[in-house]
Amino acid sequence: MNWLWFALFNVCALTIWYLFLTGTPKNLPTHYTSKIAYACLVLIYGGLFALLYLLILYYQFPVKIHTLYENYYHLFGLEYLIPGILAPSIAIANVFALAQGGGIAISVVNLNLITTLIATAWLYNYKINTQIITGAIIGMLGISYATYESIKIN
C-alpha cells in the first residue's frame, strides 16, 4: 500500500490526538502531576490496544509472527528500547506544550521535519535534494512566523 495513505490517515488521527491532549488537561487540576498522569494513562491505553493488535496478528499469522520474534526480536534491542523510553516523555511534553500553547505548539513540535530529513538521508540513504530542503526551510519560516503571531495575540 502506498505510504501516502498512511501519512494522510495520521494527519486525521493526530489531529484528534492533539485535540484531546490540548483540551483534556484544561479540565484537570492545575498541578503539573495531573498532566503527567493523564499522558501516562493515555499511553497505558495505547499499550493495551497495541497488545490487542499483536494478539490479533498472532492468531491470523502465527508462523510469520513466530518467525519475526524468533529471528528479529531482541527484547532489549535499541530499536525497541529507545522509542519505548522516549514515548512517555514525548506524550508528557506534548500535553504541556498543547495545554499552554494551543494548536500552534504542535507546529513547533513538527519542526522535527528538518532533523528527520537529515537523519534519514544520513543513516538510511533516503534521497533529498535542494527543492526538498528549500521547501522545508520555507515551512520552518512559516511556522516561525505563525508562532510569533500566536504568541503576540495569546
N, C-alpha and C positions, 0 to 999 in steps of 0.2 A: 504494500500500500504506500502511496505517496506520502512523504514526510510532511507535506504542507497541510494535509487534512488534520494530522495530529497537532500541528502547530496552531491551526485555527481553532481546534477544539480547546486547546489550552488558553487561547485568548478568552473564550467564553467562561471556561471553568475557573481560570484565575481571577476574572472579574468578579464572579460570585464569591470566591475565596476571599479576595481583598475587601469586598463589601462587608462580609461578616467580620473580618479582622478589624475593620475600621469602626463599625457600628457597635458591635457587642461590647468591647471594653468600655465604651462610654456609659454603659449601664452597670458596670461593676464598681465595687468600692474603689476609692481613689488611690489607695496604697499600691505601689508597683507590684507587690507579690500577687495580687489578684490577676494582673495582666499576664504574669509569668505562668501562673497556674492555669489560666484559660488557654494559653498557647500550648502548654504541655498536655492538657486534656484533649485538645483538638488532635494532637499527634497520637495520643493513645487510641482515639477512634480510628485515625488513619492506619495505625498499626494493626488494629483488629480487622479492618477491611482488607489490608494487604495480606494478612494471614488467610482470610477467606478466599481471596483471589488465588493464592498459592495452592490451597486445598482443591479448588475447582480445577486448576491446571493439572494438578497431580492426578485427579480422578479422570480427567479427559485424556491426558497424555502421559501415563505413568512411565513409559520407557524413556521418553525424551527428558522428563524431569529427573528421573533417576540418573540418566547419563550426565545431565547438567551438574547435578550435585556431586556425582562421583568423580567427574573429570575437571570441573571448572570451579567448584565452590570451595573456598578456603575461609572458614569461619572468621578468622581474624585478618583476612587479606585487606590491604589498604583500600581496594576498590569498594569495599563494604564499610569498613571502619570509619574512614574519613567522612564520607557523606552522612553516615549514621551519627557521627559526633556533631557535624555541622547542622543537621536538620533542626534540632531543638533551638539552637542559637539563632538560626535564620527565622524560624517561626516567631520567637520571642522578639527579635529585633523588628520584624515586620509589624507585630502588634503595637509596639511602642511608636514606630515611625508613622504608621497609619492613624493611630489614635490621636497623635499630636499634630501630624502634618496633613492629614486628609489624603485625598486621592493623588495629589501631586507628589507625595512621598514615594509612591511606587515608581514614578518616573525616574526619580533619583536612584532608587534601588536598581532599576533596569539599566543603569549606565554600565552594568557589568557586561553589556554588549561588547564594549571595546576590549576588555580584558579577555573575554571568552573568545572573541575573534582571533586575537593574537595568540592566545594559548593553544587553541585548536590547530591553528596554522603551524605553530612550532612543534607541538607534541604529536599531532596526528596527521600532519601533512595535508590538512584541508587547504584548498587554494583560496586566496584572497587577492584582489587586485586594487589598483588605485581608486576605481569607482566605488568599490565596497568601502574602502577606508574613508573616502570623501563623503559618502552617504552617512557613515557612522559619525563623522565629525559634525556634519550638518545637523544630525539628530541630537548630538550632545549639545550643540549650541542652542537648539530649540528647547531642549529640556532645561538647560541652564536659565534661559530667558523666562520660560514658564514658571520655574521655581522662584526666580527673583520676583516676578509679578505676584505669585501666590503669597509669598512672604509679606509683600507690601500690603496686600488687601486683607490678610488674615491676621 
